[in-house]
Amino acid sequence: MTRLEGCEPLSPVIDTHAHLDDGRLRADLAGTLARARSAGVVQIIAIGTTAADSAEVVALARSNPGVFASVGIHPNEAVDATDGDWKAVAELAEGPSVVAIGETGLDRHWDRTPFDLQRIWFARHLDLAHRLGLPVVIHARDCLADLIDQLRDLGRPVLGVQHSFAGRWEEARALLDLGLHLSFAGMLTYTNRSLDPLRDVAARLPLDRILIETDSPYLSPHPFRGRPNEPARVTVTARRLAELRGIDPRQLAHATTENARQLFRLPDRPSL
Ligand SMILES: [Zn+2]
């Protein structure tokens, strides 16, 4: 069966953030991509988090039409990264299937990498992306204020996306003012009332700055929480977002797909 239960098809949608090289997705990659295609997903951006796995997502992008790669070292992985790793990432970044730099950013939740070191690695990614004219894929956990400060210090607009945005309106506004897009994941579908403010942000943002993603295998949307997420389920988040904004899901699908294609300069073809 290629149709995934609970994912009413919606097309065209792009999953702008999936960890396709994660073992949970990789175990049945052909099935994962087939189910995504059946759900209406036309393209996927596979995200690297270390030098080794950046090489893997580039290989996946080369061998799977409709899959593109983002290369970088996640803030929680930076503590183990070497200069050789950075050189490898910078070389990969020049490849034709690479459409972004990251996942990079700042994380105070896990605090695995000393925060000053996280800032240094984030700055390196921002600089590389800027030099190559590529968008940057940004992670932030429990430190949006620090992140906004570091971006403001650059003194220039930043091309890229704040992925899996989970902040407040003022933070969203600041990131938009810096030039970033905001991407929403399964959290929009969670039933916790504490996420109502996030839903308000998602409803109010300008439509031309919004992207959608799964962050699979993490952040499965309701009612699939606790199970590994996969790109097909980006349709669940897309439908919820359309509902929050009071627009037709197809309109939301087309708009977010157009936004992703512009930001990451994705070609219309190939698709999955
Ligand atoms: Zn991620």
Residues whose N, C-alpha, C, O or C-beta is under 5 A from the ligand:
A	BS01	ZN	E103 D215
